[in-house]
């Protein structure tokens, strides 16, 4: 795969994650009040939460710190991708991480908080962007191991 193809694939994943994240959040904001909960299936519930922090609400209220941390992480990821775009599958974690991060950053800029809405027992509410970020981190670790022959 060429570097250009890798950038294109990363871009497609980024746009797909961002779009799915924003559509699901808009549906939740249109259908649930903050704090309202609806049972979906078994252990999975919809609950609308406005998260002003980063992961699991950490650093809530520290918007400037959150922006700096997210910006630094995104710049680091893009720099890493610039140098490794030719490696197999590196485009996937890059697209997942950028799409998820930008989805949550967009919420922060638009409303000052991220809309979270999926809830399982003993775990804070989360959203599509959070799932993409988690999958992206796992995929990045796997691709790093693969690059080192593990």
C-alpha positions, 0 to 999 in steps of 0.5 A: 500500500502506498502512503497516499492510499494509507492517508486516504484510508485513514481519512475514510475511517476518520470521516465515518467515525466522526459522522456516526458519532455525531449522528448518534449524539444528535439522536440522543440529545433530541430524544433524552433529557440530561440524566434520563435513562432508558433500558435497551437490552439486559445490561445495556442502557441509554442515559444522557450525560454531559461529560465536561472532563476527559476519560470517565469525567477526569479533569472535569471543569479543566477545559484548557488542560483537556484541550492541551492534552488532546491537542498534544496527543493528536499532534503526536499521532499525526507525526507518528503516522507521517513517518509510518504511513507505509506500514500495514494497517497503521491507517486503521488506528490513526483513523479511529483515534483521530475520528473519535478524538475529533468527535469529542473535541467538536462536542466540547467546542459546540457545547462545552461538554461531550455527550455520553449515552451508553451505560453498562454496569460498573462503568461510566457512560460512553459514546461512539467516539470513545469506542473508536478511541479504545479500538484505536489504541488497541489497534495501535498497540497491535500494529506496534507489536507487529512492526517489531515482529511480535 
